[in-house]
Each structure stands twice: as structure tokens, then as C-alpha cells.
Amino acid sequence: MQKCLYVVLCVLIAEILPLTGADWIIQRDGWRVSVGTSGFAIQKDGMKISSGSNTSLVKGPGWKSLLDTATFAEAIRSGTVVKTDRSLTVTESKGTSCAVTKVEILGPDQLQLSYAPSTDAEKIADSSFWFLGLPQEDFAFGQARFGKNKQVTLPCPAKEDPVRKSRWRLTPDTRKMTISGKNYELTVEGAYFHLFDARFHGYFLPPLQTFCLVTQRVPNHGKAVVTLRVRPLAKLIPTSSPAKTASAYLELENGALLSLNPTGNTLCFPMPKGAKRIALTVTTADGKERSYAGGADGKISFDLRAEDRFLKAVVPDRGAGGPFPIHPNRTMMMRAQAKRMIASLSGRFSPEILRNLTSKSESLFSGENLHPATRKELSERDDREAAFLRQLSCYSAASGTREDLDAVLLSSTERLIPGENFPAKTRPLKMLGAGGQTLYFQAAILPLSMKGQAIALESVSIDGIAPEQMEVFEVLPVVVGTRQYPDMLEPKRSFALKEEVLNLFFAVKLPNRATPGTHTLKVTFAPEKGTPLVISGALKILPFDLPDVPAHLTAGGVKIDAFRRILPGAGEAGFQELLRYISRRKVTVHRSMLHPRELDGFDWGIRPEQWATYERGGFLNLGNLPWLEWLEKFYFKTQKNAKFKSSAAYYQMASGKISANAAAARLHQGNLQNVYFYYDELGTGQDQVVQVLADLKKQTSVKLMTCFDKPHFGEKYVDFYRALPDWMVFCANYFKDRKFDDYFAKLRQEGKRLGWYFNSSNPPFGTFNAVSCPAVRQKAIYCYMLRHKIDCNLMWGLNAWLGDFGGKNPIPYQLKTDGNGFLFYPGRDRKEFASSLRFELLAEGIEYLQYFELLEAKIKQAKQRDIAPDLVAEGEKLLQMETLPPIWQEGITSDLLDRYQNHAANLIEALNERMK
């Protein structure tokens, strides 16, 4: 695990650092090997085998890097490369440490990599040679054989056992592993190596490779030798199947479809010369397999099951075909479903509307649409049928009072995912609010017969109460993988009814001392044609106000360089508006950098908007020292015109800036309560940095915060800095099991404040960093903060826009990650930012947690006055959140969260009455 995390960061940095210096290339026997500052690139007959190779030599026990990507790049730039007609050799050195890496072409099908490290360091924690290899298009599907009788089918389902999880690793117990792909078979032989799967890591983005080969730890003065043997396989593509009426389709490489039946399928394959038998493997949706055998004529008969998803043919040592996707034929099912749905509308809508829907259904499911010949035709047909069923689901959900238009209010945690059924109107929206709270809810407009028309928001009203502020957004979909999710919010008050559902999101701020009692929330829309449309919900306002500032800290990293780069039209005023928007949501601005190369332009001053954040969020970040572990490698040695020429110069500047900011904060606020300074990416053994931070803390009395993102290093890693930080923020993986619970309890006893650090698209439980995570799980984060006694949420990036978002107008954006590092989007016009459902849920969660913070305060007051012991006991039991399922399991519902909130509100009211 240590090596996996280390290589991820090395490869990421290798990808984003500019390449300089010459490339060395050798070409022979169909091989092409080149080496540059990013590492070796290896191809065979035009197929990439690896890209972005690097070495690592790490000193123990503090895991201090001796040789890494930076020293490899320096070796290339300095010309330390020996080239022959068959080999490239790179010798990298630093001080008394050295590593020699050689790639040699042995023949038409063999290539050898060797790596030899040497150092005077007494204890070596890790010494490895890595290369990022096995491209998705060739080896993402297939099989890996390792050891004597072990075999894994690729891709491995993420839910499989530990060997086959999303970050699984295969280590051969013999010195050989074979990976069969679509067109090639790759055999790896060597003394030290294993294969791991990085598909699900946030930094391994398409089109980077899927599987990585890495040597295991190489002994000091030892040598790792790995031989790669690549052999092309004969392509086995079926030519015919006698099935006539299709229940499913087999998709071939050219996009053509073969019809399949539940029984009686016979596929014909062209057999390679000398082949005697053929094997067919069918893989189901949950990864289970069935095998069938055929004769030398290439014919194989098999049965088809509803759960089958892939089919693959193999002639041992000769060739392979597939895996070919199996697409279910959903037309018959959809036609029957459409017929049932239209029948259910009888009596609710006029005969004319029912006739129109029936006519459209008959046309859509007619004979000419039943037999697609290509994958494209099948996809287009499925899209048309799904859109029609989606439209019918809107009719089913509509009340029937208007045949042209309908609408419904929904809670903030509903997700109207394009293509899925619209939720039926089973019950009206009921909301709970206190003075000063922001209400978050949604509206969905169903344009039953008004598609293509325009509609405007006329008003949002609460009887007897004038909202302080109201924001309205259209919810826009973004694409994660191949699926659309509603997430991006675009401010709007008028809309065009282009889709089956128009999804709107509202944020309405209640005034302090709002009139308690039951109120009616009304939202009125004015269509282009026809009468206004009014939808309503119930709102109970409580007889108390929420505190102006939360007791818990929620901080988000804001990157000004990313803002300027991606939104050049927004300017400084646009960035200031982003900070104001964040402060309105009680989130603390936490300015930081995407990469050490931004250090020279980093803005250390406290902006006026941060004072607003301090007043509304209750906390102030005086500045950051990010990337400390990487400054030496990726700033001082790679920036030719760097402003700071040494670590000492940089730390001297930072100390002066932080001291000045601390003085300004003390002058502005009168004290430094809840004022902190942040540093991160600090490896053990960096005594100079520790001394600088300790002196800074002593001189200014500022609290220090840091994150710990290496749970695999265990408690010793945390103990190295235990006396320094006041806030200790841990990445989510520290909470995956309970082994750290006792350790966390000791830290709390010492007065430390603990936090969660969200920095991955695939944490062990759902967070705001993942677009695809159910909204209810995101909101539940704040319940788990209570349960685990967490004082802080830290989002590493609110606008960590690592690249220009894919997708053109109109969106959906094609996301490269599942939301990691950004809770704001660049606007489509590149002149303004756009919020997200996830950020609004984050803001809603802060105020949700304030109910329990207020309850804690009331319990404390009651205890001091020895009042209402029964309510105190009941409140303390509620704050334990005992009925919550474990955070990484399913079972969290909106009803459960609402019950917690109602319970807390009732106890606050009761305690207020008792203490009058």
C-alpha cells in the first residue's frame, strides 16, 4: 500500500511537470523504447506497453526519499544515458545513493528491464522500479494468470475479495505471470515484481493505463531483472448464430450485432491452423463464469441467461476473441411497460392525450425498430424507448389536475437522474426551519404537453414571513463514466421546457426571530401560455434561532491560480464573489495551491471576504504551507527562475507573512480564538520544518493544523508530529476500521481537535468529493461527525480544476474524476463559477449539525442548573447516534436523518421551557 500511494503521486507529478531535455530512442525487431524526463516509454508493433516509468529509493524508518522522479529527470537532463543499438541505460545519483536502470531489446518478442540500487544508508524502507503499463484498450479485459494455478479475470469487480478489490495486487509465487488481452498476450518473468490495478484511483485518469507493473523491494546492492514477452494473438470473432428472435445481442468488434436466444445458440469461430478445440466463457454481471467447450470446427453451443454480460472465446496458446458485450433486448419489456403505464392513466387524462400516447407507443415499438443491425442503431433505439418511458413516468407522477403542466416540491436529497423514473407524488414536502436557517429544497416541473415552451419563476413566498435572501438554480447533469448525474447549479429564473423534467434547486434564507408555527411555502411559475402554476409545501418554523456561527469547522481549499486559468473572463471581481458565496454558506476559505510551481505567485494576504467567512463560519485560516514534502523536489530543483532559492528563504518569508496575518487578526478580532495556520504533505524526518513551525506557534500563539494522509504508516507517523499540531485532520481511510479508535481517544484527552480530510473520489464511505454518491449519504456525514466526535471537515479543493472540463455547450460536462477536488464548476461561458448540489448539501449539513450543537449547549446549561435530568439523559442518548448503520454500509435514509433533526428540535424546545 505504501508503494501504491507513493507511485501515484510520483506519476501524477511526472505527468504535470513539463518535459525538458532530449529523448533517447532505440528501435529494433518491432520494439520502440524511448526515455525522457517522465521515464521510459515502451511500444511493441505500435502497441504501448508502458509510459511514465520511474524509480524510487527511500530511506527508513521515516520514509525519506533518496532517489525519485525528480532525480531521474535530472539524470536525463544532464545526459546520464548510455545508448547502444539494443539498450538504454540511465544512471541516477544523489550523494552516496545511486540506481542504474537498463532497458534492453533481447529479440522480436522479448525485452528486459533491470534495476540495481546502491546507497550508504543503513536502513532502506523501499527500493523499486515502476512503470505504468498495460493500456486499457488492449489489456483492460482478459485474464491474469499468476503462481501455479491462480487466475483472475479482468476487469475485476470492485466488490470482490481483497485480492480482487479496486486496488488489488497480484504477486506471483513463482516468477512468472501471464496477462491475456484482446489482441496480445504479455508474459512477465523476473525476480521481483507484482501487478496492481489502479483503475479506481483518482489520479489515474483516462487515457492513462489501467494496470501497473512494479518491482517489489529490491535489496541494497541487489538487482531486479524483469523480462517482458509480448505475443500477438489470433483474433477469434464469431461469424453467425441461428437465433431469429433476439432476447439479447452480442456486440462484435466492428459494432455489428448477433442475435441470441435463451437457448439454442451456436456460434461459429474461424479456427487458427492446428487448433483442436475452442473454449467459450460467459461472465455474468456479478463476475461469475460458465465455460463451454467446442470442437475443431469452431462451433460452440451454449445457453443464455438474463444476467449474462460478456462472452469470450479462447483457443489455448493460439488466439482469443472478446470479451464481447452482451446487450439485453429491452424492447419487449419496455413495450409491455409502456402499455401498462398508459392504461394506468385512464380516467386521469383526456381521451385525446391517451390516444396520442398510444399512437406514439405503437410507432416507437413497431417492427422496423425491433431489429437493429449495429450497436449504434441499438443504442439509438434504447435511447428513444427510455425517453418515452421517462415521459410516461412524468404522466404517472402528475396529479392530473392540469393536462398541460404539473410540478412537485422535493427535498434537497432527491436525485432526479436522467433516464430514471420520476418519483411519484406520494406526499407533500414538509420542512423544518429555525430563525436564521437557510432552507434547501427542489422543484421538478413536468411539461406534459408544453415541451418547447418557456416558463418563468414568478415568486417564492412563505405566508407571514419575508425571506432575507432567495437563490434559484437550474440543476444540470454532468457525466461520470458513462452515466449522467444531476450536480451543477446554474442561477436562473426563467427556463425553456426542453426536457421531460426541469429540475430546480432553491436556497431560501429565513430571518432571525421568524414567526414560529406552521406556514405554507408556495412557489409560483408563470408559463408562456396558460394560467400560473402554484405548488406548495408545509414549513414548521421553530421558536428559536440557530447560532450565527457553527461550533464545528468546515473548511475548503480555494485555488486562485486555477480560478484565473479556467475562468479568465471572471477577473478579480469574480474570485471575490466566489469567496463571498463560500462565506454565506458558513464554510471557511482555505486558500492553497494545486502544485508547488504556483508558490511564487501565492497570495498570502488576508482578503476582506475572509473576515466575512470568520464572522459567519467562526474560523479563520491565516495561510497555508502546502506541499512541504515535495518542495525540495518539485520547486527548488525544477523552477529555474524560482523566487526562493532555498528552503530556509521560503520558510523565513512564510514565518513573516503568518506573523503579520496573526497580528492583523488579533487587531481585527481582539483575540486569536479559532484562528489557525495550516501545513501539509509533511514526511517524517523533516526537522527543519518542525522547528520553523514550532517557533511560529510560540511567537504568534496561532493554532496549527495539519492533515495525515498515510494510514499505512501507522501511529508512528502521527507520533512524530504529535506535540506540534492542535488540529489533527485524518484522511477517511483512518476510519475504515476501528484500530485507531483508542489512539484517537488519547489524542482527544490531550486536547487535540480531530478532523476528516476528504481527498479522494473513492473514499471508504460516501463524501462530498464524489458526484455519484447518494445525497443522503453526503448529508449524513454530519451525523457521523457527532458519532465519531469529529471537530472538522476539510475539503482539499473547492475549485481544484486540474484541467479544462470536457464537454461543450450545452453541458453535460464530461468529468475526468468523480468530483474529487471541486465542489464548484467553471461556468459554461467561462466568465463565472457555478455551485453544485454537493456544495449546497455541505452547507445544509453545517446547519443540520447546528441543531445538535445547540442541543449540546442546552444540555450543558441544564446540567449546570440541575434542571430536567430526564431531558438531559434523552438528549445525551440522541447525540450518540446509536441507530446509525456503520458509515461504510448502506441503510442510511432521509427519514432517519429527519427523525434525528425533529428529535433534537423537540428537546431544544422542551429544555428552553424547563429553563425559563
CORDAKA-V659856 format. One record per backbone hydrogen bond with DSSP energy under -1.0 kcal/mol. NH is the residue of the N-H (numbers start at 0). CO is the residue of the C=O. If there is no record, write none. Layout:
BEGIN
nh/co
NH/CO
NH/CO
END
This chain:
BEGIN
nh/co
4/0
5/1
6/2
7/3
8/4
9/5
10/6
11/7
12/8
13/9
14/10
15/11
16/12
23/34
25/32
27/30
30/27
31/42
32/25
33/40
34/23
35/38
38/35
40/33
41/49
42/31
43/46
44/29
46/43
48/41
49/41
50/131
52/39
53/129
55/127
56/66
57/125
58/63
59/122
63/58
65/56
66/56
71/67
72/68
73/69
74/70
75/71
76/72
77/73
78/75
79/74
80/78
81/88
83/86
87/102
88/81
89/100
90/79
91/98
93/96
96/93
97/117
98/91
99/115
100/89
101/113
102/87
103/111
104/85
105/109
106/109
110/227
111/103
112/225
113/101
114/223
115/99
117/97
124/57
125/57
127/55
129/53
130/212
133/48
137/134
138/134
139/135
141/153
142/179
143/151
144/177
145/149
149/145
151/143
153/141
159/156
163/160
167/164
169/194
176/187
177/144
178/185
179/142
180/183
181/137
184/230
185/178
186/228
187/176
188/226
189/174
190/224
193/213
194/169
195/211
196/167
197/209
200/197
203/200
204/202
207/204
209/133
210/133
211/195
212/130
213/193
214/128
217/126
220/116
221/218
223/114
225/112
226/188
227/110
228/186
229/108
230/184
232/182
233/317
235/319
238/267
246/259
247/259
248/326
249/257
250/324
251/255
254/251
256/372
257/249
259/247
264/301
266/299
268/297
274/271
277/293
278/313
279/291
280/311
281/289
282/309
283/287
284/306
286/283
289/281
291/279
293/277
297/294
299/266
301/264
303/261
307/304
308/282
309/282
310/323
311/280
312/320
313/278
314/318
317/314
318/314
319/233
320/312
323/310
325/308
326/248
328/246
333/329
334/330
335/331
336/332
337/333
338/334
339/335
340/336
341/337
342/338
343/339
344/341
345/342
347/344
348/344
353/349
354/350
355/351
356/352
357/353
358/354
359/355
360/356
361/357
362/358
363/359
364/360
365/362
368/365
369/366
374/254
377/373
378/374
379/375
380/376
381/377
382/378
383/379
384/380
385/381
386/382
387/383
388/384
389/385
390/386
391/387
392/388
393/389
394/390
395/391
396/392
397/393
405/445
407/443
409/441
413/410
416/414
419/416
425/423
430/537
432/539
434/543
436/433
438/507
440/505
441/409
442/503
443/407
444/501
445/405
447/445
448/403
451/496
452/449
454/494
455/525
456/492
457/523
458/523
460/521
462/519
464/461
467/508
470/506
472/504
473/489
474/502
475/487
477/484
478/812
479/482
482/479
484/477
486/475
487/475
488/834
489/473
491/471
494/454
496/452
497/495
501/444
503/442
504/472
505/440
506/470
507/438
508/468
509/436
516/540
518/538
520/536
521/460
522/534
523/458
524/532
525/455
527/453
532/524
534/522
536/520
537/428
538/518
539/430
540/516
541/432
545/434
552/790
554/792
555/587
556/794
557/589
562/558
563/559
564/560
565/561
566/562
568/829
569/566
573/569
574/570
575/571
576/572
577/573
578/574
579/575
580/576
581/577
582/578
583/579
585/582
586/581
587/553
589/555
591/557
597/594
598/595
601/598
609/606
611/607
612/608
613/609
614/610
615/611
616/612
617/613
619/673
621/675
624/677
627/679
628/680
629/626
630/626
633/629
634/630
635/630
638/634
641/638
649/645
650/646
651/647
652/648
653/649
654/650
655/651
656/652
657/653
658/654
659/655
660/656
661/657
662/658
663/659
664/660
665/661
666/662
667/663
668/664
669/665
674/671
675/619
676/702
677/622
678/704
679/624
686/684
689/685
690/686
691/687
692/688
693/689
694/690
695/691
696/692
697/693
698/694
699/695
700/696
702/674
704/676
705/726
707/728
712/709
713/710
718/714
719/715
720/717
721/718
723/720
724/720
725/703
726/703
727/752
728/705
729/754
730/707
731/756
733/730
734/731
735/732
740/737
743/739
744/740
745/741
746/742
747/743
748/744
749/745
750/747
751/746
752/725
754/727
755/791
756/729
757/793
769/766
770/817
777/773
778/774
779/775
780/777
781/778
782/779
783/779
784/780
785/781
786/782
787/783
789/784
790/753
792/552
793/755
794/554
795/757
797/556
799/820
800/798
801/799
814/478
821/818
822/797
823/797
824/833
826/831
829/826
833/824
836/486
839/835
840/836
841/837
842/838
843/839
844/840
845/841
846/842
847/843
848/844
849/845
852/848
853/849
854/850
855/851
856/852
857/853
858/854
859/855
860/856
861/857
862/858
863/859
864/860
866/861
871/867
872/868
873/869
874/870
875/871
876/872
877/873
878/874
880/877
883/880
888/885
896/892
897/893
898/894
899/895
900/896
901/897
902/898
903/899
904/900
905/901
906/902
907/903
908/904
909/905
910/906
911/907
912/908
913/909
914/910
915/912
END
